[in-house]
């Protein structure tokens, strides 16, 4: 177990170096209460915008519940950079079918995902 202050210091250094744009650790940072719920902040939305600008944006955001402030980044990125970042909120059962390391195809228009083997 790593003390919370050490984790905070590591995350601050990693983010300021430019090597890591954002770090959330489940149970340690308030934005990462669980992986299922996207709790955002103004900074999170701005980080998504910066990721779009430098070509490192997520292909999609998939979770159970997305707070409106988190959705702001993808909405603004469409306006400023012409980049769509689909946001798909799944029911809990569908979300839990996604396992670490799997690739998924997101169809935001139809509102479903295809999980690879």
N, C-alpha and C positions, 0 to 999 in steps of 0.2 A: 504494500500500500504506500503510495507516494503522498506526502502531505499536500493539502490543497494549495498552500502558499507556493510550494515548489512548482505545482502544475500551472498556477497563474503566471509565475515568472517565466516558465518555459514557453507558454502560449504567447506572452507579450513579446519575447525575444523572437520567436519563430515568425510571428506576424510582422514585426518591424523589419526583419531581414528581407522580406519579400519572398522568402522560400515557401511560406505557408500563409495563405490569405486569411484563413479562419479556422479556429479549432474549437470544437465543442466536445465536452466529455460528459457522457451520461452520468448523472448523479453529482457532478461537480460544477458545471456551468449552468446558469439558470435557463439558457436557451435550449439546453439538451436534457430536459426532464426525462424524455424517452425519445427513441428514434421515430416513434409513430406520429408524434405531434410536432409540427413545425412552428415553434414559438419564435417569432421574429422580433426585430428591433430596427430602428432607423439605420443603425450601422450595418446590420445584416443585409438590408436592401441595397445600401450603397456598395457593399462588398460584392453583391451579385452584379451590380452595374459595372464595377471595376473588372470583375472576371469576364464579363462580356467584352469590355473594351480591349482586354489583352488576349482574347481568344481562348479563355480557360473556363467558360461558363458551364454549368451542369447541363446535360442534355434535357433533363426534366426534373421536376420536383414531385416525388410520389410519397404520400403519407396518408394518415387517417384524417387529420384536421390541419388546415393551413390558416393561420391567423392572417387577417387582412394586411397587416404591416409587412409580413413576409412576402406577400404577393406583389407588393409595390415594386420591388426590384425587377421582376420579370415584366411587369406591365410597362414600366418606364424604359426598360431595355428595348422593347418593341418600338417605342416612340423615337428614341434617340439613335439606336443602332440597327433597327430593322431586324432584330434577333428575337425569335420566338422561343420562350422557355415554357413548355407546357407544365401546368400544375394539375395533378390528378389526385383527388382524395378518394381513397378506397374504403370499403367497409373493413372492419377489423379482421374478419376471417380471410379476406383476399390479401390484405397486407401481410398477414402472418405467413402466407405461403411463400413469400419472397425470402430466400436464404442468402447469407453472405456469399459473395463470389458469383452469384448467378447474374446472367445478363437478361435484361428485360427490354421488350419493345413496347413503347408507350403510344397508344392511339388516343390522344386527348380529344379528338373529334367524336369518336364513338364512346369514349369514357371507359376504356379497358386496357389491360396489359397482357402481353404474351410472355410467359416465363420460359427461359431456355432450360434445357436439361442439365 
